């Protein structure tokens, strides 16, 4: 049901994961994650700064699906960067999730003492607390600043990616080390313009698929991992239902031609790190 991708450290990850950014920790995350697990998702993406790790963990436990059948990703927040702080942040995530390991753990945003935090992730991987480690929101400039210093190459870089923002430059850099792209906002964060694009809906008509399914199928066929997010049960189901059709090379080229080369979020912009640390406070 959910095509597996092999990461550069040999760990297998389901190509479609359920995204939980902005789903509040008021019971909504619990309900949505349980719905997703019942619909067949076996990959859930959360983060310290989504404030909903506890509800993700509870939904996983209450699903009665064995823990090892579900791939869990969380992320270290910038307030826990630096080697010593990161060790605290990793244990904090494990505790909130109520789990003794995470399948993937990412440096959520590339600001502050990135190298120190990464060293702590490398050690936690060694210690069996995390199976795979990765980064997020790294542009070519940020990637080239930090990654050459790392002892262990990241398994993924989770970045904004959708048909209007295909991230071709960083994807090219990452492909040389077989680092997989994870797309956040794979549906353009619900962009109406994208989801009603006439070229995309025309492709969908041929297969009896909606625009969201065509977009996700395109991204997966490009070799990327996608993290669509929804709190609507029908859309939760439909976003996973993309493995019974294949886009032709012509259709892939139509999708590729939609790229504008621009993203909404610019991690290179001045002040982004300071903005994030001020606006997403995390208690220890
Ligand atoms: P909803 O929760 O009402 O389904 P992204 O995954 O790119 O961040 O997009 C998430 C947004 O897109 C949410 O607002 C979600 O709203 C909406 N959404 C999710 N799946 C679909 C879909 N298949 N078609 C249209 N909108 C969708």
Boltz pocket constraint, residues with backbone or C-beta under 6 A from the ligand:
constraints:
  - pocket:
      binder: B
      contacts: [[A, 19], [A, 184], [A, 185], [A, 186], [A, 187], [A, 188], [A, 189], [A, 190], [A, 191], [A, 195], [A, 210], [A, 212], [A, 213], [A, 227], [A, 228], [A, 229], [A, 230], [A, 231], [A, 232], [A, 235], [A, 238], [A, 239]]
      max_distance: 6.0
